[in-house]
Amino acid sequence: MERKVADDITIECLFEKNPNGNFYSQVFEEYLEKGFIGDAMYNIPVSPLKFPNVNNNNDNVYISEEIYNELATIQDITQRTNSEIPYFMIGWEKIDGSIVFETIFSDKSQINQIECDHNTITQYIANFLQELRPEDIQTIGKPIICKGHSHGKSNVSDNFSYGDLGGYVTLKDDIRNFVRDYNKNGVNPNNIDTTGMLLNPCGDFNMVYYDDREEIRGFYKFNNIQIRTKEGKIIPLPTMSEDGNYLKQSNNKQLS
């Protein structure tokens, strides 16, 4: 998908399809006045707090202890170096609608880079998608590919950026096109879905979903990200907290 197309879809989802579109319009107006134009526009912060919630059936997201430990390491590196670290997670949507992530790939070598590069780890996702079989989906569930990264302290900080959201729009299209072109096992590309995740300075584990169905096109937020330990214990993680709404203007007042 071309960047211009993804940009247009992102703007539509924020301003027109979102019930809090006026909030996001105000945010963009403020930052455009500050000179966030051209490529700098992609760094406009977008708080996920004003997104609608995902479907209740999908709002329970579980990650393994191994994934949590890797995410904690990524957060630690980011806190020490202010570097963005990219990662992908592979999960499955279960019959009850919950999502379980069991695999993670990251590139922790990207130190002192302001923007992370997922290209170094895309081959892991490509290998998974090429080998995926219809019977895997029937027995395990719908595959979910999550594109994640960390944020250091910046003007974006605890918020997603406008560029992040456009990347999630592109991801869904790219994943399905890849399966259509390179999976020889007869997998239906529409049986694969995607999410986006942010590890931010306030410590939240924020995940969003881009739904491309025309009647409900938009960005939706998950509110229940949880660790499932080896013993089966469920531990909630902080998500979408008010502490993460760092959209502040020059007068130091938060947008409301």
Buried (B, 14 or more C-beta within 10 A) or exposed (E): BEEEEBBEBBBBBBBEBBEBBEBBBBBBEBBEEEEBEEEEBBBBBBBBBBBBBBEEEBBBBBBBBEBBEBBEEBBEBBBEBBBBBBBBBBBBBBEEBBBBBBBBBBBBEBEEBEEBEBEBBBEBBEEBBBEBEEEBBEEBBBBBBBBBBBBBEBBBBBBBBBBBBBBBBBBBBBBBEBBEEEBEEEBEBEBBBBBBBBBBBBBBBBBBBBBBEEEEBBBBBBBBBBBBEEEEEEEEBEBBBEEBBBBBBEEEEEBE
